Amino acid sequence: MTRRTVPLLTTAGFYIACWALGTTALAETYTPEWTARRIAFFTMVSLGAVLFGRGAAWLWSLAGYLVGVALGELIGGIVYAQQRSRLDEQLLDPNFTQNWEPHHPGWAIAIGVFLGATAIGLVVESRRGSRSTRPVVR
């Protein structure tokens, strides 16, 4: 077994579990269900961190997925509820012409946090690796 086998298998298992949860138990929540339907994107980015990153960069990616989905659902739900209440108020006005629909931005929050955490993990781990391998010149 190579040193990347365990991270590869862990990453694959993690996303299989997230897909299973997002399509069954959490299918009624917006962000977990949305990310489960697009799990291939998240899996490929994380596998890229495993294959091309150093150290624990892949763990940053997995953590970014979990935090992104949680924040996306929490913040996105609040934003959606506020937009929905504003629309309900506007619909009471007989002169109001509806030209917008409320939206749930959980997907954008999840992707942003995930990609940000992955990028931070790659940078932090590459710097950590470069410091330990360079000789100190005085």
Long-range contacts (C-beta under 8 A, 24 or more apart in sequence): 4-50, 4-51, 7-50, 7-58, 8-47, 8-50, 8-51, 10-58, 10-62, 11-43, 11-46, 11-47, 11-50, 11-58, 11-61, 11-62, 12-43, 12-47, 14-46, 14-62, 15-39, 15-42, 15-43, 15-46, 18-42, 18-65, 29-73, 30-73, 30-76, 30-77, 30-80, 30-104, 30-106, 30-107, 31-69, 31-72, 31-73, 31-76, 31-104, 31-106, 31-107, 31-109, 31-110, 32-69, 32-73, 34-106, 34-107, 34-110, 35-65, 35-69, 35-72, 35-107, 35-110, 42-114, 45-114, 45-115, 45-118, 46-118, 49-118, 49-121, 49-122, 53-121, 53-122, 53-125, 53-126, 54-122, 54-125, 54-126, 54-128, 54-129, 55-125, 55-128, 55-129, 56-121, 56-125, 57-118, 57-121, 57-122, 57-124, 57-125, 57-126, 58-121, 59-121, 60-117, 60-118, 60-120, 60-121, 60-122, 60-124, 60-125, 61-114, 61-117, 61-118, 61-121, 63-117, 64-113, 64-114, 64-115, 64-116, 64-117, 64-118, 64-121, 65-110, 65-114, 65-117, 67-113, 67-117, 68-109, 68-110, 68-111, 68-112, 68-113, 68-114, 68-117, 69-106, 69-110, 71-109, 71-110, 71-113, 72-105, 72-106, 72-107, 72-108, 72-109, 72-110, 72-113, 73-106, 75-105, 75-106, 75-109, 76-104, 76-105, 76-106, 76-107, 76-109, 77-104, 77-106, 79-104, 79-105, 80-104, 80-105
